[in-house]
Amino acid sequence: MTRRRALLAAPALMLASSGCSAQPRPTEARITESRTIWRDAARARDIPVLIRAPGNTGPAPTVIISHGLGGSREGLAYLGRALAERGYLAIHLQHIGSDDSLWRGGGDRMIGLAAGALNVQAALDRLLDVKFALNNLPERADPQRLGIAGHSFGAWTVQHMLGERLPGGDRGLGLPDPRLKAGVALSPIPAIGLPPRLAYGGYAVPILHITGTEDHGFIEGIRAPARRVPFEESRNPGALAVLNGAAHASFADEAEAGARWADSTYHARAAALSVTFLDAILRADGAARQLLRGGAAELLGPGDEFIERGL
């Protein structure tokens, strides 16, 4: 059943429950951060990685985090910290070719970003980076509880790893990847080149879509209402949250890209929605699922909208 609650009201390239009491899950007293570079020898490619780990021991549910166009492994820090504080292993990948190398070092920033958005190989490399990460998970990662999250081009990465079809076919990538059990797409990217029902027909696992009423694209020209389409035209379980007033930069948390890309106004809401959603799916947390089914009012702000489907 779909429920709706209103309170007080990327790249141009498209390769296209139970009634448990809603007590908050205890947070971790300490998290650790480590930065390293993984080497994919088969592609002669480096993948800069930032891992945020919970302070407890033992296998942890794990979320791979993918930055947007022109971002880095340092982006989406609010999400990685929130996950680690709740006992998740957060693995931030940096995708060379669609990362901050596009605008560092001088030159016209917008031209550099536009070139990255049109780079087909850079898009494919993102998917292959995630594949490599899934094949080389740290020991702490629980292989039975894996999710993925990303913003903008990172949302594009999430969507395709979870089954959005690529124009021209799968390209031998083996998608959707069955190891991934849930996803969070911040500023989802609507499909280009395929009818929506065909593009999104491959989704099989639950996806949370988070966008904002002012979530317009700077490079690809996507208008905010179009970011609802991947949820509205798909049929897999999931949810859509539209945060009142949130812009495209509101979810990035990329301080070095400029002040508006680091504005924290919507970070707490986006993180709370994401963690609750992942708790419901990866941890089979009945209280989290019930909160989402009930409209997630406790997680929203004035004018925000939330739609749940099949959770």
N, C-alpha and C positions, 0 to 999 in steps of 0.2 A: 504494500500500500504506500502511496506517496502522500506525504504530509508537508504542508507549507506553513511557515511562520514568518510574518513580517512584524517587527517591533517598531512602534511609533512611526510607523510607516514601513620581440621574438623575431623570428627570422622570416623573411619572405619565402625562403626555401621550404617547400613541402614535398619531400619525397613521398613527396606527397605533400528466544532470549529469555532471558530470565528476569525476574523482578528483584534483582539484588539491590541493596541499598546503595545510594550514590555517594559512597565515601571516597574521597580522593586517594589515589594510590600514593604511598609514601615516596618522597623524592630521595635521590641519592645525596649523601652528605658531601661527596667529593667526586669530581670527574677529572679525567686526565686528557690532555691533548698531545698528539704527536704528529709531526709532519715528516713525510718521506716521499720518495719517488719510486713508483713501481715501473719495472721495465718489461714491456711486452716484446720479447725478442723476436717473435714471429713477424711483427710489424715494424721492428726497429723503432719503437715508439715509447717515449716516456710518458707516464701518467702521474703528475703531482697529486698527492693524497694528503688529506688532513683527517685524522681519526679522533673522534671524541668518544671516550669509553667511560662507562659507569664505574663507580668505586667498588661495587660488589665483585664477586668472583663467579666463575661458572659461565655456561653458555648464555648469551644474551640475544634477544630479538634484534635484528639488524636492519638498518635502513641506508640505502645508497642515496646520496644527495647530489643532484646535478645542477650546476649554475646556469644562468642565462647567457645570452650572447654578450661577449665582452667581459664576462665575470671571471671568477677564480674560485679556488678551493676555500678561500676566506669568506666567500659570500654565504648567505643563508645561515649565518652563525646563530641567530636567535633560534632557528629550528633545530640545528644540531645540538645546541646546549639544552634545549627543552627536552629533546629525546634522551640525551645522555642522563639528564637529571631524573628521568623516569625509568632508567634501567636499560635503555637501548644502546646499542653500538651504532654510532653515526659515522658513516664513511663518506666524506666529501671528495668527489673527484674533480680534477681540473682537466678540461678538454682542450688540449693544445690545438690551435687552428680556429677555434671559436671562443677563445678566452681573452683575457685582457691584453694579450700581445697585439690584438687588432687596433688598439688605440694608444698604447704606450710608445714612446720613442719619437713623438712628433708626427706631423702630417695631419690631414683633415680627419678628425675623429669619426664623423658621420660616414665619410667615404670608406674608411676602414671597416666599420661595423657593417655597412651595406655589402661590402665585398665578402665578409665572413658569412653573412646570411645567405649569399648565393653560392657558397662553396659546397657542392654536393659531397665531396670527399670528407669535409669536416663534419657534415651531418652523419654520414655513415660511421665515421670514427667515433662519434659519441656513443652510438649503439655498441660498437665493438669494445669501447672502453668499459662499458657496463658489463658486457659479456666476460671480459678479462677479469674484472673485479669479482664477478660471481664464481669464476673458476679458481680464484686465488684468495678466498676469504680468510681473514685472520682466524686464529684458533678460537677466539672468544665468540665468533659468530655462530648463531644457531641456524643451521641450514634449513630447518623446517619452518622458520619464522622470519622470512625475508620480505622486505618492502622496498619501495623506491619513491623518491620525492624530487621535485625540481620546479624551477621557475622559468617561464617563458620558453626559451630554447631547451631549457631543462625539462619543462612540462612536455614539450614535443618529444623529448627523449623518453619520459615516463610513458606517454601515450603509446608510442611505438613499441617499447619494450613489453607493454601489456596487451598488445594485439591490434593497435590501429594499423590498417593496411597501408602499405607503400604503393604509390603508383608504379606500375611496372613489375610488381611482384615482390616476393620475400627477399630476393637477392642472396639466398642461401644463409640467412641470418638465424633461421630457426625461431621465429617470433610468432606468437608471444612466448616469452621464456617461462616455462612452467615452474621454475624455482621461486618466482616472485608471486606473492600471495595478495598484495595490496599496493595501491599507489596513491600519491597525493600530487595533483597537478595544480600549481599556482600560476595563474594567468594562462589557462589552457589555450592551445593553438588550434583554430578550426582547420579542418582538412581542406586542401586544395587539390584538384585533379581527380577526385572521386566523389560520387554522391555520398552524402553523410551516412545513410544506412549501410552502404557498402564499406565505407571507410571505418566506421566504428563497430561493424558487425563482428569483429574478431575479439572484442573485449570479453573476458571471461571472469576476471576477478574484480572485487570492489575497488572503485576509484572515488576519491574525494576531489572535487573540482572547487578551487577557491579563486574568486576574481573580485573586482570592485566596480562600482558604478562609473568610475572614471578610468578604467583600465584600457586605455587606448594605446596602440603600438606606435613607437617612434620611428621604426625602420620599415616595418612591413605594412603599416597603414591599417591594421585591424582596429575596428571600433569595439568598444566595450561590450555591447549586446551580443556580438558574434562569439565571445568567449563562453557563452552559455551553451552554444550549439553542441559541443562534444558530449555534454551531459544530456541535453534534451533529446538528441537524436540517437542516443545509445540505449541499450536495454539491459545492461549488466547492473547488479546491485551497486549502489553508491549514493552520493550526496552532492549537492551544489550549495556553496555559500557565496553570497554576493555582499561584500562589505561596503556600506554606504560611504562614498567619498574616496575610497581607495583608488589610487592610480597605479600605473604599471610599475613604477619604481618603488611603490610602497612595500613590496614583498621581497625585494632583492637583497637588502642589507649588504651593499657593496660600498663601503665607506670611501675607498680611493677613487670611485667613479664620480663622486660629488655628493653634496649634502642631501639632495632629494632622494638619492639612491640609498641613503642610510637612515632616512626618517623612520623612527620607531613606532609611529602612531598605531599601526595595525599589526605589529609583530606579535604582541601577546595574544591577540585574537586568532591570528593565523596559526600560531604554534599550538594554542589550546585545542583548536578544531582538529589540527593534524594529529596531535598526540592522542586525543580521545578517539578519533577514527581508527588509528593504528592499534590502539588498545583493544577496540572492539573486534578487529579482524585478526590481528596477529596473536593477541593474548586471549581471544574469546572472552573478553571481559563483559559480563552481563550488564553491569552498571553503566559502562560506557555506551554499549549498544542501546540501552534503554534511554539514555540521555539524548542520543541522536534521533531515535525514533520519536521522541517526545517534542522535537523541534529545536533542541540545543539552545534554548533561550538563555541559559546561564553563561554561554560562551559568546554571545552576540552583543552588539552595541546598538544604539538607537538607529533605526532605519535599515539595519541589516536584514538580509533575507536568507532563509535556509529551507532547502527542499531535500527530503530523504526518500530513497527508493529502494525497497527490497532488503533493507539491512536486518 
